[in-house]
Amino acid sequence: MLVALGFLMIITFMALIMTKKMTPLLALILVPTIFGLFTGAGFGLGDMIMDAIKSMSGTAALLMFAIMYFGIMIDVGLFDRLVSGIQKLVGNDPAKVVIGTALLTAIISLDGDGSTTFIVVTAALLPIYQRLGMSPVVLTCVAGLTNGTLNIVPWGGPTARAAAALGVDAADIFVPMLPSLGVALIVIAIFAWQLGLSERRRLQKDRPELWGTGFGGGNLGGGKPKDGTSPSGSSVAVLESVARKGDGSEAATMDGTVLDPDRETLRPKMFYFNLALTVAIMVLLIVDVLPLAYLFMVGTAIALVANFPKVSDQVKMIAAHSSEIIAVVSMVLGAAVLTGVLSGTGMVDAMSLWLVNIIPDSLGQYMAVITGLISIPATFLMSNDAFYFGILPVLTEAGAHFGVPAVDMARASITGQPVHMQSPLVPAILLLVSLSRVDLGDHHKKVLWRAAVVSLVMLASGVLFGAIHMG
């Protein structure tokens, strides 16, 4: 009964948000509440959900102050030079912009923190997407795929959890999976290029008379414009035309975006101070000597005092980012309702036991591969803690009876992370779609099947390269 209710609850939630019958926040609150009542929990739901909210309060605080901190850094101009550099690299070609999105996300994802990665990536690239009239769903898709794949680094959560749960070394899990990670990143690059070409074609339709069909020149259509004007001038003309028509863009240039070169909040004289402060926070984040929430609290306070000495300006800066903070924190707290009902009613335990029991003994020698396949939907439906500390040890114990090493099970278990990162239970993805002003359902439509392909490719290549053994 609990198994059926658990899966039906997730399916109902996904159907409602993907068909836009309900906003993700309301679905996160109402759907688990209704299904929780069907389990007979009654008023006990309150305690379950409050326990989950308490456990996620640190995450909510982290996101609140991280958004505020990086929002301030954007306002004062810290990322303007980065954006200018990316613009010079990718030009006005949407295909190159999307490839640049994957590259930038991959580099920043090496810090192991999804929230920080998405804040920096959206700060740097969303204004470019707006200026070119590109769909921000493409940004969230590529960024989510790339970060989810690189989430398997040893200092990231999944590998560390698998190592702790099974008593193996994190390096022994990760290093043999490096070739698989490389193959997965190549697949993501292919997806990014295809999405970029699709965006290029979509934008060409607005002024088809101006463009050839080549890819050279760095302009929108790649070929020589048919009206004889210079490629750069025609490119700008088309982009301005597209941007003024809408297509998700607020302006044809940076004017009116978060990186408006004439904004009053710019603090060019404070650039090196703000850079040093941000680097210091990133270093402290990596060495993990302070709770992340407190780290960003202190960083935000220092940034406000240093850049905006007047109290009235500090109040304005805090208020300026309140809408983004409310959107993200409310989603995190809403997700606590879903996780609270899943764990408090026993749905997660029942679903875990069901998954283990349906595997026949004849397939025991393939337990590592089966674990990898299970990790794809399981880590989407539940938290990494629930999977790695709940399901993985049970699967590993079953695999041990058939001679499957624990380290193979651990390697297979991390291949589901590209899909896991898209889960509404992951605060970082809620942050990404909120900052990009993208509907979670639209994000899922574009990203989920691609994430599943990347996970399967990572698993298959792990078997091919000998990191994950079959039989």
TINU-61556 format. One record per residue (C-alpha): residue in one letter; x, y, z. Coordinates in steps of 0.1 Angstrom, whole numbers, plus 5000, padded with zeros to 4 digits. Example, Ala and Ser with C-alpha at 12.3 -4.5 7.8 and 13.67 -1.06 7.14 Angstrom:
<nodes>
A512349555078/S513749895071/
</nodes>
This chain:
<nodes>
M500050005000/L502750255010/V504750164979/A501750234956/L500950554974/G504650664972/F505050614935/L501550754928/M502351064948/I505451134928/I503651064895/T500851294905/F503251574915/M505251544882/A502051534861/L500651844878/I503752064873/M504651934838/T501152004825/K501152334845/K497952244863/M499552364895/T502652564904/P505552364918/L505252534952/L501552444957/A502052094943/L504952034968/I502652134997/L499251994986/V500051664969/P502151514998/T499551635023/I496751465005/F498651135000/G499951155036/L496351155048/F495650845028/T498350665047/G496450725079/A499050965094/G496351215103/F497551505125/G500851325128/L501751485095/G502451805113/D505351665133/M506751475103/I506851795082/M508152015109/D511051765115/A511851785077/I511652165078/K514152175107/S516551955088/M516352185058/S516552505077/G520352515072/T519852485034/A517252755034/A519552985053/L522452905030/L520352974998/M518953295013/F522353455021/A524153294991/I521553454968/M521953784986/Y525753774985/F526053694948/G523253934940/I525254204956/M528454104938/I526454114905/D525154464914/V528554604922/G530054474890/L532254184901/F531053964872/D530854224844/R534454144832/L533653764832/V530553824811/S532454044787/G535153774783/I532553514776/Q530853744751/K534053784732/L534653404733/V531153304721/G530153614700/N526553634689/D526253274679/P523653094700/A525352754694/K528552884709/V526753044738/V525252714748/I528552534745/G529952814766/T527252744792/A528352384795/L532052484797/L531452754824/T529252524844/A531752244842/I534552464855/I532552614884/S531052274893/L534452154904/D533852324937/G531252054944/D528452294954/G525552314930/S523952624945/T527152834941/T527552704906/F524152794895/I524253144910/V527553224892/V526453064859/T523053254858/A524753574868/A527253544840/L525153404812/L521453484817/P522053844805/I523653704774/Y520653474768/Q518353774773/R520253994749/L520253734722/G516653644727/M517553284736/S515353054757/P516453044794/V515252684795/V518252594774/L520452744800/T518852554829/C518952224808/V522652244800/A523652374834/G521652114852/L522951834831/T526551944834/N526452004872/G524651684878/T527251484860/L530151644878/N528351594911/I530251264914/V533551434923/P534951294955/W534351604975/G530751614963/G527851464982/P527051134964/T530550984962/A531251074998/R527950925009/A528550604990/A532050575005/A530750635040/A527850395037/L529950105023/G533250175041/V535250215009/D537650494999/A536150774978/A539150784955/D538650414948/I535150494937/F535850804916/V539250754898/P538150434878/M535050624868/L537050914852/P536850764816/S533050734821/L532851084833/G534751194802/V532351014779/A529351164797/L530751514793/I531151454756/V527451344753/I526551664772/A528651874747/I526751704718/F523351784735/A524552144741/W525552184705/Q522252044692/L520352284715/G522452574704/L521852494667/S518052464675/E518152814691/R520152944661/R517552814636/R514652954658/L516253304658/Q516953284620/K513253254613/D512653614625/R514753754597/P515453474572/E516053704543/L519353824559/W521053494565/G522853214546/T523052864559/G526752844569/F528252844603/G531253074599/G531753444608/G530553424643/N527153584634/L523753444641/G523253264609/G526953194602/G526853284564/K527253614546/P524153834548/K522253854516/D521854234517/G525554304515/T526054454549/S528854344572/P528254024592/S528654194626/G526354474617/S523654244603/S524054014633/V523454304657/A520454414636/V518854084638/L519554034675/E518154374683/S515054294661/V514553964679/A515154114713/R512654394708/K510054144697/G510353954730/D511253594728/G512153594765/S514453894762/E514154224781/A516354434760/A518654414729/T521754514750/M522754494786/D520654804793/G517754704816/T519354374826/V521154284858/L524454384841/D523354724829/P526654914825/D525055234838/R523455094870/E523855304901/T525055014922/L528354974904/R531455004926/P534454984903/K536855104930/M535854804951/F536554544924/Y539654394939/F538254394975/N535054214963/L537153974943/A539353894973/L536353854995/T534653614971/V537853414966/A538253395004/I534653265007/M535253004980/V538452884997/L536652855031/L533752675013/I536152414999/V538152355031/D534852335050/V535952505083/L532652695088/P529052605082/L528152735047/A525052925059/Y527153115085/L529953175060/F527553345035/M525853535064/V529253695073/G530253745037/T526953925030/A527354145060/I530854245050/A529854305014/L527054535024/V529054735049/A532054775026/N530154854994/F527155045008/P528155225040/K524855415042/V522055225061/S519455335036/D521455185007/Q521854855027/V518154835031/K517554894994/M520054624985/I518454375008/A514954464994/A516254434958/H516854064962/S513853984983/S511753834955/E514453584944/I515053494981/I511353434988/A510953224956/V513752994964/V513352965002/S509652894998/M510352614973/V512852464997/L510352475026/G507752335002/A510052044993/A510351975031/V506651875030/L507351615003/T510451475020/G508751485054/V505751275041/L508051035022/S510150955052/G507751005081/T504950785067/G507450505059/M507050545021/V510750565014/D511550255034/A508650065018/M509750174983/S513350074991/L512349725003/W510149674973/L512949764949/V515249504966/N512649234967/I511749254930/I515249154919/P515348774912/D518248574925/S519148474889/L520248834882/G522348854914/Q525648854894/Y524549174877/M523749354909/A526149644902/V524449724868/I521049674884/T522049914912/G523050174885/L519750134868/I517850164901/S519850484910/I518450674880/P514750684892/A515450624929/T517750924934/F515151144916/L512351024939/M514251054971/S517151234987/N520751124983/D520851045020/A517850815017/F519350634987/Y522950604998/F522350525035/G519050335030/I518950154997/L522550114987/P523749915017/V520849665013/L521649624976/T525349584983/E524649315009/A522549134983/G525349174958/A527949044982/H526148704982/F526948684945/G530548804948/V529949154936/P532549394953/A531149684973/V533249934954/D531649824921/M528249884937/A529350224948/R530650324914/A527350214897/S525350394923/I526750734914/T525750714877/G522150834885/Q523351174895/P522551354863/V518951264869/H519051324906/M520151684901/Q516851754883/S514751644913/P512451894930/L513951754962/V517251914953/P517352284965/A520052374940/I517852294910/L515052504925/L517552784928/L518552744891/V515052764877/S514053044901/L517053264891/S516453184854/R512753254857/V511952914842/D509052694851/L510152364867/G507852174845/D509352334813/H512852244826/H511851884832/K510351844797/K513651944782/V516151794806/L514851464820/W515251244790/R518651384783/A519651334819/A518550974816/V520650924785/V523751074802/S523250844832/L522850534810/V525950634790/M527950674822/L526750334834/A527450154801/S530850314797/G531650224833/V531049854823/L532949894791/F536050044808/G535949774835/A535150004864/I531749824869/H531949444865/M529149224851/G529148874864/
</nodes>
